[in-house]
Amino acid sequence: MKNLLKICSLLLCLTGYNAGAQEVVKVDTINGTRLQVSMDTKVQNALEDMEDNCDRNTRSSSATSSPKPARVLVPNRELTNAEICRRNPRILGYKIQIAVVKSNAEANEVKAAFRRRFPNMKVETDASLRPNYKILAGSYFTKQSASADLARIRQSFNTAVAVQYRVFCVEAK
């Protein structure tokens, strides 16, 4: 008997809670999907008032002033390297590909030999094409700026070639 009384009181509480709530169906403005929410009518009215205020504010501000198109500044001259670097720290430039080898050990040997001959140049390994490894040197803005170093490197590494590669602006010549 006590259990029956507990169950009845629990059901009465739940129905009393749902009596104040109402099922509201809204349509999503981005995807157009339906959204169902259970909420009190006071909350629904408050939300609708806020939405109306937003609509009025956007209508009144657009009616008083004409919308200005976004200005895109296009320079009438070619950008300097410093200006390009300020906008984007990594750009599509050039590196000198010294060799392509089959193992990491071979790549390390070629890098060591390159560092002995050219100690002032930065050299790195690109392992993105495994099992092949590329050994790359330098960073250049253009193929022409790489040509002087490429000519010197080809005296020791005759397979060297300038290839397009993403470079850090601050390192490039």
Buried (B, 14 or more C-beta within 10 A) or exposed (E): EEEEEEEEEEEEEEEEEEEEBEEBEEEEEEEEEEEEEEBEEEEBEEBEEEEEEEEEEEEEEEEEEEEEEEEEEEEEEEEEBEEBBEEEEEBEBBBBBBBBBEEEEBBBBBBEBBBEEBEEBEBEBBEEEEEEBBBBBBBBBEEEBBEEBBEEBBEEBEEBEBBEBEBEBEEBB
